[in-house]
Amino acid sequence: MSQSSIPRNLKRFVRVKERSERFEQLAAEHESFTYVPALNSPLDDDAWDGFVGFVQDTANTYLNGRFSEHKAYLCGRRR
């Protein structure tokens, strides 16, 4: 994925069962791409210190409820 193909300041919020090295790598390689995972149900041995639960709650917390200034892709189940 080239830098020019990523929209400016793209945020991707995903509810996942485990970490995604692919998206973490993309975020490390592209300054304008932010990957914000929310684990479904982390296990104690996951050593997870990130967001847990519904992706829309994660996005709301991460963006302090201010969505108007951002473009975000939210992926996960609806409540």
Rosetta blueprint (number, residue, H / E / L):
1 M L
2 S L
3 Q H
4 S H
5 S H
6 I L
7 P L
8 R L
9 N L
10 L E
11 K E
12 R E
13 F E
14 V E
15 R E
16 V E
17 K L
18 E L
19 R L
20 S L
21 E H
22 R H
23 F H
24 E H
25 Q H
26 L H
27 A H
28 A H
29 E H
30 H L
31 E L
32 S L
33 F E
34 T E
35 Y E
36 V E
37 P E
38 A E
39 L E
40 N L
41 S L
42 P L
43 L L
44 D H
45 D H
46 D H
47 A L
48 W L
49 D L
50 G L
51 F E
52 V E
53 G L
54 F L
55 V H
56 Q H
57 D H
58 T H
59 A H
60 N H
61 T H
62 Y H
63 L L
64 N L
65 G L
66 R L
67 F L
68 S L
69 E L
70 H L
71 K E
72 A E
73 Y E
74 L E
75 C E
76 G L
77 R L
78 R L
79 R L
